[in-house]
Amino acid sequence: MDNLRIKDIAKKAGVSTGTVDRVLHNRGKVSNNALAKVKAVLDEIDYKPNLIARTLGSKKSFTIAAILPMQDDDAYWSQSIAGVEQAGAEWSQYGIKIKTFLFDKLNGSSFIKNTLAALNDTPDGILIAPIFLHEARAFFKYWRENNTPYILFNTNLKEASPLCFIGQNLYESGKLAGELMLIGQQNQTKLIVLHIDEDVKNSPHLTEKEKGFRSYCESSSLAPEVVSINLSHALLSSIHQCIQEIAADLQVKGIFVTTSKEPSIVASLLEPYKRTDIRLIGYDLLEQNLVHLKTGTIRFLINQNPKRQAALGISHLANYLLFKKSPPPLELFPLEIITKENLDSYLNSDIH
């Protein structure tokens, strides 16, 4: 389809080339009937913005602001940033410019400061990981009032009304963790939900996971006791003491870590106690997590694919800005269960 021209699209749609041009550039009046015909052809041929650039030689550029946590030593957000950079490189030749604004994931003021900086830059579109619920609300309202398209990834806020949300159903993700935790358990057990390095009350992506986990456990005939613990990574001694106390409690048969980089920390602290009966479940294929998945200390990882989430967000915005092609309101990724048994086949596949 690389040689497809506007007049070819017009011919297939049964409209004039001027009509096609107006649809592509969202300018001028087009009847609903003609618009439907052109869009049907574009969907049929999977028309891409590069065809616009090749056939029209458009010189217009668009800026997308990507607002997400700084990576520091957090490999999850490093993967997200890599996804933004990858998509940005792919779309740069078509006039898409990416500006990245990184905030401290533990500091709501940093989120506000960097989101304001993005706002003052007057971007044409915004990709944001709104992990601070309360601080994000005013920005959503402003962008809606100013018709600035924005896409959420990682964290879905129902009141945000974005152009699209990209990520997983985190409530169902928590239920899945509950099911994985209770498979094969014979007696009533105690299960631990560990939140590390997050303001849980202001972090809906974590509360949804815990709600789903508790929902599954409450519906189970085993009726396990579920204990939620919030810890700060800055106080490593508190994490060490917590794991020591968990390991000493023989009733504990499982730990569900709701964040991504922390399962490896919990695994390394748990290993010396030889509590192989404790089932550890966490998130994402980060390098250190994989080390402990292979040894069996981490039993399951639920993969969220942060790199692909961020890259898809940039691509959806690029398509919308260049082509006015609206993404689906929800782009939900599958809940991928990774174990040491299927890890190699997954990493060698084309789906991750």
C-alpha atoms as one frame of an Amber mdcrd trajectory, in Angstrom:
protein
   0.000   0.000   0.000   3.062   2.320   0.062   2.278   3.683  -3.444  -1.357
   4.375  -2.693  -2.320   7.943  -3.597  -5.136  10.225  -2.533  -6.829   9.809
  -5.893  -6.743   6.011  -5.426  -8.508   6.386  -2.062 -10.995   8.781  -3.634
 -11.744   6.310  -6.405 -12.322   3.434  -3.972 -14.573   5.624  -1.813 -16.439
   7.125  -4.754 -15.686  10.712  -3.693 -13.487  13.545  -4.935  -9.791  13.929
  -4.095 -10.691  17.203  -2.373 -13.015  15.334  -0.048 -10.269  12.868   0.860
  -7.859  15.752   1.476 -10.351  17.456   3.792 -10.893  14.216   5.749  -7.163
  13.613   6.163  -6.525  17.139   7.378  -9.795  17.612   9.256 -10.494  20.885
   7.474 -13.487  22.145   5.583 -16.941  20.630   5.472 -17.527  16.987   4.561
 -20.937  15.327   4.522 -21.514  12.483   6.941 -22.060  10.129   4.014 -18.764
  11.058   2.312 -16.906  10.930   5.630 -18.202   7.425   6.309 -17.142   6.260
   2.826 -13.606   7.633   3.158 -13.124   6.256   6.670 -14.360   2.836   5.553
 -11.698   2.754   2.825  -8.997   3.990   5.192  -9.870   1.302   7.733  -9.956
  -1.329   4.980  -6.457  -0.508   3.734  -5.063   0.230   7.219  -4.019   3.681
   6.048  -1.056   5.060   8.006   0.144   8.635   8.571   3.328   7.992   6.587
   1.145   7.859   3.490  -0.057  11.348   4.300   3.526  12.558   4.494   4.488
  10.857   1.232   1.493  11.923  -0.806   0.992  15.430   0.527   4.483  16.368
   1.708   2.932  18.008   4.761   5.320  20.218   6.713   3.127  20.600   9.801
   4.599  19.256  13.020   2.960  18.241  16.292   4.379  18.054  19.796   3.424
  15.326  22.253   4.235  15.728  25.948   5.005  12.467  27.739   4.547  12.854
  31.508   5.743   9.899  33.569   7.923   9.005  36.558  11.686   9.343  36.259
  13.435   6.015  35.940  16.183   6.413  38.600  16.728   2.796  39.661  13.222
   1.694  38.698  13.391  -0.599  35.685   9.616  -0.487  35.206   9.650   3.200
  34.336  12.891   2.784  32.421  10.966   0.449  30.125   8.152   2.994  29.792
  10.608   5.738  28.851  12.241   3.370  26.353   8.818   2.819  24.782   8.260
   6.578  24.460  11.690   7.036  22.879  11.201   4.146  20.474   7.820   5.407
  19.275   9.138   8.957  19.108  11.959   7.875  16.816   9.522   6.011  14.561
   7.182   8.997  14.221   9.780  11.790  14.052  10.008  11.659  10.259   6.308
  12.492  10.073   6.560  15.711  12.059   5.909  14.282  15.520   8.090  15.680
  18.288   8.210  14.176  21.769   9.018  16.158  24.900   9.413  14.129  28.075
   8.590  15.479  31.536   9.735  13.246  34.394   8.472  13.494  37.965   9.408
  11.847  41.255   6.925   9.012  41.751   7.031   9.534  45.519   6.384  13.267
  45.382   3.022  14.739  44.411   4.538  18.239  44.220   7.011  16.979  41.629
   4.093  15.599  39.616   2.345  18.979  39.707   5.525  20.888  38.833   6.358
  18.753  35.803   2.788  18.539  34.567   2.576  22.334  34.754   5.809  22.534
  32.761   4.248  20.303  30.118   1.081  22.417  30.114   3.076  25.642  29.684
   4.766  24.099  26.659   1.311  23.965  24.977   1.625  20.480  23.488  -0.757
  19.190  20.830  -1.288  15.933  22.711  -0.371  14.393  26.060   0.578  10.912
  27.232   0.478  10.643  31.009   0.857   8.077  33.771  -1.376   9.754  36.398
  -0.242   7.820  39.444  -1.278  10.715  41.729  -5.066  10.707  41.709  -5.847
  13.948  43.524  -3.162  16.037  41.853  -4.163  14.894  38.351  -7.835  15.895
  38.435  -7.380  19.630  37.779  -5.178  18.940  34.764  -7.752  16.662  33.165
 -10.369  19.371  33.539  -8.077  21.969  31.940  -7.155  19.758  28.986 -10.790
  18.896  28.337 -11.775  22.572  28.391  -8.967  23.377  25.949  -9.624  20.398
  23.655  -6.153  18.966  24.195  -6.221  15.208  23.524  -4.657  13.127  26.287
  -4.096   9.422  26.777  -3.597   7.649  30.095  -1.421   4.599  30.517  -0.635
   2.373  33.490  -3.328   3.958  35.701  -6.958   4.298  34.665  -9.013   7.016
  36.355 -12.698   6.750  35.477 -13.385  10.451  35.968 -10.508  11.458  33.670
 -12.419  10.965  30.384  -9.256  10.534  28.286  -9.060   9.929  24.573  -7.883
   6.420  25.479  -6.617   4.359  28.401  -3.819   1.854  27.766  -3.003  -0.797
  30.333  -4.621  -3.660  32.156  -7.796  -4.123  34.143  -6.028  -3.890  37.491
  -8.984  -5.140  39.496  -9.045  -8.318  37.389  -5.265  -8.448  37.700  -5.626
  -8.577  41.474  -8.271 -11.298  41.197  -5.901 -13.286  39.007  -3.177 -12.953
  41.639  -5.658 -14.245  44.220  -6.491 -17.256  42.086  -2.821 -18.022  41.481
  -2.163 -17.672  45.208  -4.839 -20.164  46.253  -4.288 -22.861  43.630  -3.377
 -26.053  45.458  -3.710 -24.581  48.951  -5.315 -27.095  51.292  -5.920 -25.281
  54.564  -6.887 -21.835  55.774  -3.875 -19.572  55.278  -2.640 -16.066  55.881
  -1.758 -14.016  52.807   0.185 -10.753  52.723  -0.427  -7.866  50.329   2.737
  -5.733  50.195   2.657  -2.157  48.877   6.161  -0.705  48.752   7.171   2.878
  47.959   3.713   4.188  47.083   1.120   6.454  48.671  -1.569   3.798  48.566
  -4.463   6.120  49.430  -3.583   8.285  46.432  -2.603   5.412  44.121  -5.678
   3.836  42.491  -3.525   1.460  40.435  -2.508  -0.267  43.686  -5.836  -0.099
  45.481  -7.551  -1.707  42.481  -5.094  -4.599  42.597  -5.701  -5.123  46.309
  -9.482  -4.885  45.900  -9.407  -7.562  43.200  -7.130  -9.775  45.290  -9.354
  -9.487  48.358 -12.478 -10.076  46.273 -11.175 -13.383  44.970  -9.965 -14.492
  48.397 -13.288 -13.600  50.035 -15.178 -15.661  47.454 -12.940 -18.683  48.051
 -14.048 -21.521  50.293 -10.587 -21.394  51.907 -11.390 -17.916  53.300  -7.746
 -16.921  53.850  -6.813 -14.075  56.154  -5.493 -11.175  54.042  -3.164  -8.648
  55.680  -2.151  -5.450  53.888   1.220  -3.862  54.688   2.618  -0.552  53.393
   6.380  -0.078  53.432   8.920   2.489  52.316  11.869   1.342  50.225  13.848
   4.225  51.702  13.784   2.310  54.981  15.308  -0.975  53.826  15.626  -2.053
  57.455  11.837  -1.908  57.816  11.409  -4.168  54.778  14.000  -6.571  56.178
  12.232  -6.668  59.547   8.864  -7.165  57.843  10.108 -10.132  55.807  11.736
 -11.595  58.913   8.412 -11.447  60.753   6.554 -12.911  57.770   9.045 -15.774
  57.479   8.624 -16.534  61.187   4.845 -16.799  60.848   4.184 -20.357  59.673
   0.584 -19.491  58.809   1.731 -17.204  55.990   1.616 -19.051  52.681   1.740
 -16.196  50.197   2.971 -12.670  49.484   1.441 -10.511  46.760   3.682  -7.549
  45.870   1.638  -4.951  44.008   4.577  -3.037  42.501   7.132  -4.074  39.883
  10.720  -3.629  41.041  10.061  -4.718  44.633   9.346  -8.474  44.111  13.079
  -9.036  43.605  13.856  -7.202  46.855  11.333  -9.284  48.769  12.648 -12.472
  47.129  16.269 -11.744  48.050  15.288 -11.086  51.678  13.036 -14.148  51.846
  15.467 -16.694  50.387  17.708 -17.127  53.470  14.726 -18.271  55.523  14.098
 -21.271  53.211  10.330 -20.710  53.287   9.730 -22.432  49.962   6.087 -22.867
  50.991   5.507 -19.116  50.683   4.182 -18.322  47.223   5.531 -14.973  46.008
   3.655 -13.188  43.209   4.643  -9.885  41.630   4.629  -7.901  38.417   6.695
  -7.513  35.259   9.664  -9.001  33.493  12.339  -6.817  35.028  15.837  -8.256
  35.010  16.115  -8.824  38.759  12.612 -10.292  38.933  13.589 -12.827  36.279
  16.595 -13.930  38.328  14.321 -14.923  41.208  11.638 -16.313  38.906  14.207
 -18.748  37.525  15.257 -19.873  41.005  11.606 -20.369  41.975  11.522 -17.836
  44.841   9.133 -15.773  42.744   6.436 -18.191  41.613   4.436 -16.014  39.214
   4.897 -12.682  37.456   1.960 -10.881  35.880   3.393  -9.002  32.930   2.085
  -5.468  32.288   4.439  -4.717  29.350   5.212  -1.063  30.242   7.375  -0.458
  27.163   4.602  -1.476  24.782   1.995   0.505  26.754   3.961   3.747  26.421
   4.895   3.167  22.777   1.281   2.455  21.854   0.179   5.644  23.604   2.523
   7.739  21.459   1.367   5.940  18.306  -2.310   6.500  19.116  -1.701  10.207
  19.663   0.350  10.481  16.469  -2.431   8.824  14.487  -4.992  11.121  16.062
  -3.024  14.329  15.462  -1.961  13.500  11.921  -5.023  11.679  10.770  -7.766
  12.335  13.334  -8.039   8.580  13.712  -9.494   8.037  17.176  -8.114   5.138
  19.233 -10.417   2.789  21.142 -11.465   4.237  24.517  -9.928   1.211  26.229
  -6.788  -0.573  25.047  -6.620  -3.371  27.593  -3.576  -5.616  27.536  -3.973
  -9.315  28.359  -3.138 -10.578  31.836  -0.009 -12.569  30.987   1.077 -15.139
  33.579   4.815 -15.818  33.418   6.478 -18.711  35.245   9.974 -20.158  35.074
   8.519 -22.931  32.900   7.204 -20.639  30.145   9.654 -17.731  30.495  12.064
 -18.712  27.730   9.330 -19.442  25.205   7.708 -16.103  26.015  10.937 -14.121
  25.670  11.671 -15.857  22.362   8.245 -15.050  20.958   7.109 -11.938  19.098
   4.356 -11.006  21.554   6.271  -9.408  24.428
